[in-house]
Amino acid sequence: MAIVPEFSNTHDLGADDVAALDRLRGVYGRLKQELARVIIGQEETIERLVICLFARGHSLLMGVPGLAKTLLVSKLAECVSLKFSRIQFTPDLMPMDITGTDILQETADGRREFHFVPGPVFANIVLADEINRAPPKTQAAMLEAMQEYKVTVVGKTSHLEPPFFVLATQNPVEQEGTYPLPEAQLDRFMFLVELDYPNEEEEVAIARTTTGEPPPSLDHVMNASEIIDYQHLVRRVPVPDHIYRFAARLVRKTRPKSDEAPSWLKPLVSWGAGPRAVQNLVLGAKSRAALSGSYMVRLEDVEAVAAPVLTHRLITTFAAQAEGIDAKAIVARLVKETVEEQTS
């Protein structure tokens, strides 16, 4: 029996919102064109990063060194006219190196006072480069900033200026000198975006474009206030009630102790996704729908964001690892089965 869409806590988009969504689709097209001038391939990666930006989330990029992760983030910041900051995570990096600290300065009248010197986290787009090369206490310094959009130093709270977007690159944990991110911090990232090696044609194009003249400066396609407006617009994209239920059902199936979990999953997963995953599925689907020119969230929008939302939130068992089954494969099978149930 076909599913009849029902609406709950949504409203039809007005003419102004429809026009704004049309403009957003055009801006997104220009953004992709600009990034393509310096980034070869990686179309899916770019799409997921932009989805995350307009959904007000944070993203974790994982891949071996040399895949242009840092270049992509810096050029994205250039295109959208945002203040960009890069933090190179190292084993000796301290929390105050990220958040900033109070220093003692002498005033004009000879008195000494403490003044707060902001750290590199005070930017619009923050690149946490190789975040898993720093020890856990330094990784944890990002938590408050990512979740609360503020930092607290010596009892004083300072708010971060919106939009605030953290992009963290992570090397594979099999590499030497890495510290696996704890689950609490992984859950703060809306997406896990995995980058793979380019194909042969892309690698040839990379060699051509990077061994000649310096890369060109990119045009600015939007600014901070426009991004904030579009972020509010994304939140207003209507979601049919059956999409909410699909997202909740999909996440609940990832929990091995839940009655909804399929029997094949229980020996493979030791810990499933929490409620934040449902929120991120819906927000990611809203953002993707808006960028693709849809005035309503569709089932395929949730399918498209399921892998980056869920993969890093599933903790696989030793049995799964011994069989060579990773979280990405588990999520793919879950999505396929849940879609078949929803549409049958």
N, C-alpha and C positions, 0 to 999 in steps of 0.2 A: 504494500500500500504506500503510495507516495506521501511524503511529508508536506503538510500545508504550513507555510511559515506563519508563526504567531509573533506578535511584538509585545515586549514588556519593558517598561521604563525607557522607551525610545520615542522619538518624535520624527516626523517627516522633515526633511531638510527644506529650508526656505530658499527663495531665489538667490539671496546673497550667498548662502552656503554653497549652493550648486555652482555659482560663478567662481567662488573661491576654490572649490575642488578642481574646476577646469583649469584655473591658473596654476594650482599646485602641480597638476599633471604636466603642464608645459614647463614649469620651472624644473621639475625632476628630469625631464628630457634634456634640457640645456645643461643641467648638472652632470648628467652622464656623458654628454658630448665633451664637456670640458675635461673631465677626469680621463676620458679615453685618449686625450692628447699626450698624457704621460704614463698612464697605467695600461699595460697590455693585458687584455683578457680580464679575468676576475669580475665579470658582470654580476654573477650571483652574489659575490662578496659585497660589491658596491650597493646592490639592492638591499641586502640585509642591514648594512650599516645605516643607510638612509631611513629604512623602516624604523630602526631602533631610535634614530635621532628624533623623528617626528612623534614617536610613541613615548618620548621622555624616558627611555631606558638607557642601560649601559651594555656594552658589548665586550666579549672576550674573544680575541683572535688567536687561533692556535695554528702553528705551522713551523716548519724548520726555518732556520735563518736564511735570508736571501730572497724571500718571496714578496718583497716590496710592501710589507705591512706598515712600516714606519712612514714610507713615502706616501702610501695611500691615505693615511690619517692626516698627515701634514697638508697634503693637497686638498683633501676634503675641507679642512679648516680654512684654507685659502679661498676656496670657491664660495664659501658661505659667510665670509667676512667676520669670522669669530676669532677671539683671542686664543692662541694656541700655546700649550705648554707641554714639554716633554720631560718625563722623569725616567732616568735610567736606573732601574732597580738593580742593586748589587748586594752582595752579602753583608757589606758594612754600612748600608743605608739605614739611617735612624728615622723614627717617626717624625721628629721635628724637621728633618730635611724635606718632608712632604708638606706638612701643615704650616710651617713657619714657627717662629719663636719670639719671645721678648728679649730685647737687648738693652743694655744700659747705655744711655746717651746723655751727654752734657748739654743743657739748654743754654740759651744766649745769656741768661743771668747767672750762670755758673752752677745751677742746681743739676742734679742727676736724676733722670727719670727713665722708667722702663717704657720702651716703645715696641709695639708689635710689628715685626717684619713679616709680611705674608710669604708663604712658601709657594712653590709652583702649582699647588692644587687650586690656587685662585686664578682660574682661567675658565673659558667657556668649553673648550675641548681639551681634555687632559689625556695625553698618551702615557700610560704606565707601561713602559717598555720592559719586556722580560720580567713580568711581575713575580714569577715563581723562582727568580734567582735571589730574592730577598727573604730573610727569615720571617716567620709567621707574625711576630709583633709589628713589623713594618708593614706587612700586607694588611694587617688589621687597622692600620691608621687610615686606610681609605674607606672603611666601612661607614663611619658617620657621614663623611662627605657624600658618598654615593647614595645613601638612604635618606638622609635628612637635609642635604644641601647646606650643610654648615660644618664648621670645625670648632672644637673647643681646645684652647691652649691655656694652661695655667688658670683654669676656671673661667676664662673669658670666651664667650661664644661669638664667632664671626660668621655671617651668612655669605653664601656664594652667589654670585650674580648669575641669573638665568640668561640663556639656556646653559645647562651644565651637563656635559656628556663625557663619560669616562670610557676610553677605549684601552683595554689592556691586552698586550701581546703576551703569549705564553709559549714557551718552548715545550716540546713533548717531554713528559716526565721521565722517559727512558734516558734522556740526555743527562750527562754528569753535571752535578752542581745545581740541581733544581730542587725546590721544595713544593710538594703538591699543595695546591690551595685547599684550605678547609672548606667543608660543605657550607658553612654559614656564609662565607664570602662568595663561593660559587653561586649561591642562590641570589645574591645581589645583582648578578649579571642577567639581563633579560635574554640575551642571545649568546650562544657559543658558535662562532663562525670559524669553520675549519678550512684552511687554505691548503691546496695540493699543488704539486709541481705543474708548471705550464706544459701544454703539449708542444710538439716539435715546431710547428709554425709560429706559435706564440713566443717560444724561446728564441727563434731566429729574429723575430721582430724586436724582442727586447734587446738583443745584441746590436741590432742596427740603430735603435733609437738612443741607447745609453752610451755608445762608444764614440759619439760625434760631439755636436754642440751641446751646451748645457740645456736642461729641460726648460721649456717656455714658462713664462708667468701665466697663470690662469685668470680668466675673467671672473669677476664676482657676480653671482647669480641671485643672491639674496643676502639679507642682513639679519642681525639678531632679533629685532622686533618682528620682522616677517616670520622668522622661524617660530617665535613664541605664538604668533597668531595662528600659524598652521598647526602647531601642537594642540591648541585649543580646538581648532576645527576638526582634527582627527578624533578627538574625544566625542564629538557630536555626530559622528557617522553612525547611522542606525544599525542595530544588530538584531536579527530575528531571534525569537526565543529558542528555537531549536538549535541555533548555533551556540548559545550559552550552554545548553544542555549537552551538546556534543563535546564542547571543551571540557566541561566538568567530568563527563563520563570518561573521556580519554585520559585525563589525569588520574582519576580514581583507579583506573585499571593498572596504573604503574605501581601501585602499592601492594606488595606481595601478601600482606596480611589482610587485605580487603577481600570481601566476598565477590566484588566485581572483577578482581584480577583473574585472568585466564589461567588455567592449570599449567600451561607450558611456561608461563612467566615466573611462577613462584620459585622454582629452583635456580633461576638465573639472576634475580634481582634481590638484593638485601635491603635496599631502601629506595622508596619511590619519591615522586615529586609532591610538593606541598601546595597549598592554596595559591601562593604567589605565581605558580605555573599557570593556573587557570586565568589569573589576571593578565599575565603576559601573553597568553595565547589570544585573548580577546583584543588586547591593545595592539599586538602585532598584526592581527588580522584587520583591524580598523585602519591602521597605517598603510598596510599593503593595498587594501581596497581603495583608499584615497589616492595613493600614488598611481594606481592603474586606471583611475578614472571611473571607478564604480561608486555609486551613491548609496550602497548598502553592502554590508559584509556578507560574503558568500562562503560556502563550505570549502571551496578550493583555497580561499585565503587562509583559513585555519590550517589546512593541510600543508600549505607552503611554509608556514612558520613553526610547525610542530617540531621538526628536527632541531633547529637551533634553540628552541625554548626548552625542550625536554632532555636532550642528550646529556648535558652536563649535570642534570638533576637526578639521574638514575645511577645508583651505586650497584655495580654488578658483583656477583658472587665469584668465589674461586672456581666453582664449577663452570660458570660461563666463560671465564678467562681461559680455563683449561681446554674448552671446546672451541676457542677462538671466536666467541660471540661477543660483540661489543654493544654498548648502549645504543649506538646509531642503528644497528640492525634490529634491535628489540623495538625501538620507537617506530621504525618503518613498518614492521609487522603489525604493531598495535594500531597504527593509523589506518592501515589497509583494512584490518578486521572491523574497526569501529566505523569506518566509512561504509563498508558493506552492510553493517547492521542498521546504520542510519538511513540508508537509501533503499533498503529492502521492504 
